[in-house]
Amino acid sequence: MTQRKASASKAARGPIHLLWGHDDFLLRAAALELFGDVRPREVDAAEWGGGEISDLATPSLFGEARGLLVWNARALREDAVAELRRYVSAADPNAILVLTATVGERAKPPAGLLKLVEGVGSAAEIRLQRKELGGWIAKRATATGVNLAPEGVQALIETIGEDPAALDQALEQLVAAFPGERITRDVVTRQFRGLGDQHMWDLCDKAFARDMPGAMRSLRTLLEARDAGLPILGAIVSRLRDLMRVRSLPDRVPLADVARQAGLRFEWQARRYRDQARRFSLDELVLVHERVAWADRALKSGATDDVVMPLVIAAIAGDPADVPVTPI
């Protein structure tokens, strides 16, 4: 995993860090690595209520190390930035503050956040280049306790895809299913046989992130592999229902509660789904639901996957209102 240091880090003096990148899972892993054995308080910037910094500014009665992890720092209000600015001007050297910002794949970090840590902390871009993916998987496998053969690394990429969170979850499954065994290509294939679901998960991620080109490429890959339209549509319906449940919750609901109330297994899913849900109004999600229902009727009436499914993806990744529902 590449960490490209920004110029603000040249004068780094205290345990204050800004991390940015386009992958939430990698950001979380890098942030927690900075804390080491310290268990930080975690705050979503959109839920900042004021006073969160007091845990760092006030010495602990028991002398334990303290930490604060601020997610989605681009959403910090002016009063929150002012509060952080006051703290970093006289930061406690025994406390750790980490700010993270999710940005586009080639986007730069917010200038205001860079200015906040300039001269007092470090700033780094967290990026996993494609050529680094194999090495990253091998390192995660060792940390997870998976005895992964080199051929197993490549088999995981071919079967699961290139999403770090999905690959990490696959390693957890492997260590539970084959404790102590050498994980070869055959073992990976046997464990994840028929795992078109993972590629469909990747398609849903791109579509609901409104990445039209990426979603269309992912759809083409699925259709070329002869994954039928109805199973793909089923995966989209499942994601749509999750997003509608997440979108209906107030923004200030903590991520752990979002995961529980929306029926999600992991907190990182709640973070990712909330980010996706915020790209749509509830009315737009209802429109997408109508387009999906139309597609279901069309496919069951004999329409072909290569005609119907691109319209569905266009309705999600573009503007749902631009894709009319027509009689079958």
N, C-alpha and C positions, 0 to 999 in steps of 0.2 A: 504494500500500500504506500503510495507516494504522499509525502507531506511537503508541499512547497511552501517555504517560509516567505512571508511578506516582509516588506521593508520595515514595518513597525516592530519586528522582532529584534532588530539590530541593537536596540537599547533596552532589551528586556531585563528587568530587575526583579520582579516579584512573581508570585504564583497566580498570574492572571493570564487567561488564554482566550483567544478567539479562534474558532474553527469554522470553516465553511466548506460546502460541497453540495453535490446534487443527490447524494444517497443518504437517507436518514439512518440506515443501519450502520453504515461505515462511520458516520459522524458519532453515533452513540458509542460504538466500540472504541474510537479514538478518544472520546471525552472521558469515558470511564477508565481508560488506561492512564490518563493524566492524574486521576484521583488515587490510583494505587489501592491501598487498603482502606482509604477514607470512604465512608458512605455519605455521599452528598445529599442535600435536600434538592429535589428537582422541581422546577417551576416552568410552566409554559409562559412565554412572554405575553401572550394574548390574555393570560389570566392574572397578570401582575396587579396586585391590589395595594402595594405600598408597604414598606417595612420589611420586605423579604431579605434585604441586605443586613438586617440587624443581627442575624445569626452569625455572620462573619465578623461584624464590627464589635460584638460583645464577647469578651473572653469566656471560655467554657469553665464552669465551676470544677469540672473533673479533669481538665487539662487535655481532653481528647482533641484530635485534629478536626477541623470543620471544613465543609465544602458546600458550594452552591453551584448547581448546574442549571443554566437558563437555556431552554429550548426556543427555537423560532425567534431569535433575538431581533430579527427584522421587524417584528410586531410590537416592539417596546414603544410605549408612549413617551412623549417628551418628559413628563414628570419622572418616569422610571429611569430614563437615560440620565436625567439630572441627579437622581439618587445614586445611580451607579458611578457617575462622574465624581461625586463627593467622596464616595468610598475609595475609588482607585487612586485618588490624590494622596491618600494616607492609608493604604491597604495594610492589613495585618499580614506580616510575612509568613505566619503559621497557618493561614487559611487559604483555601484554593477556590478561585472563581473561574468558571468556564462558561463562555457564551458560544452558542452554536447558531449558524444561519444556513438554512437550506436555500440554495440558489440553482439557477439553470446550469446545464452541463458545462457550458463555457462562460458562464457569467462571472463577473468580478464580485468581491464582497462589498457590502454596503459601506460607502465612504464614512458614514457617521460612526459605524462600529469600529472601523479601523482607527479613526481619530480617537475614539474612546480609550483604546488600549495603547496608543502610540506613546512610546517612551516609558511605559510602566509594565508592559506585558508582551506576550508573543502572539503572533497571528500566523495561521497556517491553513492552506487548502488541503482538504482530505480527498484524495482521488485514487481510485484503483484502476490502473491502466490495464487494457486487455492482456498485454504480454505479462503482466504481473499476477494474473488471476490464478494460474496453476500454483505458483509459489504461495499465494495467500491461502488457497485451499489446503495445501500441505501443512502450513503453519497452524491453521485452525483445527485441522484433523489431529495434530499432535496435542494441542491444548485441550481438545475435547476427549482425547483418549482413544481415537480411532487409528488402527494400524492400517493405513491406507497405502496401497501399492501405487507406483507412478501411473500404471494403466488405469487404476481406479479414479485417479484425479481427472484424466481426460474423459472417462466414462461419465463422471458426474456432470461435467460441463455439457457433454452431448445430450445427456438425459434430462437434467434439471434446467439447464440454461445458464445465464451469466449473472443472475441476480444474487448478490451476496447474502441477503437475508434468507432466500430460499435454499441456497447451498449450505448455509450454516444449519438450517433446520434439517436438511437431509443428513448431515453429519450426526446430528443428535439422534435421528432415527437409526442410523447404522450402528452407533455405539450401543444403543439399547437392544437392537435385534441381533447383533453379532459381537458380543463382548469378547475381547481378546483375539478375535479371528483376523486373519489377513484379508483386507477388503480389496478384491481384484475386480476386474471389469465384469466377470460373470456374476459376482455377488451384487454389484451395483445394478446390473440388468435384472437380476432376479428380484431384488428388493423393490425396484421402481418400474417393473414391467408395466407397460401400458400407461405410463405417466404422461398422457397428453394433458392431464389436468394442470400440470405445472406450467406448460407452455400457454395454456388458456389463462392462467393466473397472470402471466406476463402480458398477454394481450389486454386483459382488463386493466392492468396497471397503466399501460400506455394510453388506452382509450380514455379512461376517466381522468388521466392527467392532461387530457386534451392535446396529446402528441399525435396529430393526425398521421404524419409520415411514418412514425415508428409503429403505430397501431396497424396501419395498412400493411407494412412489411411483416409484422407478426401474424396477421390474418393470412397473408399469402403463404407463409411458411406452414401454417396449420392446414390450410386447404390443400397444398401440394403434398402434404403427408397423409392425405385422405382422411383427416379428421372431419367428420360430418358437421353440417351447420347446426343441427339441433343440439348436440352436446356442447358446442361452442356457445350457442344461445343460452343453454342452461347455466353455464358458468357466468355469463354476463348477467342473467337474472339474479343469480345468487349474490354477485357483487353489488348490483343495483339495490337490492333489498337491504344489504348491510349499510350502504351509503345513505339510504333514506332514513334508516334508524339513527345513524350517527348525525345526520343533518338536522334531525328533529330535536337533538339535545342542545341545551344552552352552551355557548362557547366556553363558559367558565367551568364547566364540569371537568374535574381532573381526569387525566387519561386512563387511570386504572378503573375509574367508574364508567368511562365511556366504553372500555372493553367489556366490562361486566354487563352493562345495560344493553349493549348492542350484540351480545353473544359472541364476542371475538375471543380467540384463545390467547393472544399476545398483546402486550401494551404497544409494541412497535406497529402492530397492525392498526390499532386505534389511532396512532399518530398519523400513519400514512393515509388511512381512510378519511380521517378528519380533514387532512390537507386536500384530498381529492373532492370530498363533499363540499368544501368551501368554494370550489370552482363552479358550483351549480346552485341556483336557487331551488327551493322545493318545487316551484312550478316547472322548472326545466327538468327536474328529475321525474316529475309526473309525465311530462311530454316524452321523455326517453322511454318510460314504461309503456306508453301507448305505442311507440314505434317498435318496441320489442314484442309486444303482443301481436301487432300486425305481422311482424316477421315470422312469428310462430305459426300463425294461420297460413301465411304464404308458403312456408316450407312444407307444411302438412298437406297443402293443396297441390303440391307438385312443382312449385317454383324451385329454381336451382340455387345451390349454395353460393356460387360465384356471382350471382346477381343480387340476392337478398342481403347477404352478410356485409358487403361493402356499404350498403345503404344504412345498415344498423350502426356500423362503426362511424360513418359520417355523421349520423344523428348524435352520437355520443361525443366524439372528439371535436365536432364543429358546433353548429347551432341546431338544436333539435327541431326548431320551427322551420328550418330550411328543407327538411326532409318530410314531405307530406305523406299522410296515410292515405293510400288509395284502395279502392275495393279490390278484392281478390278476383 
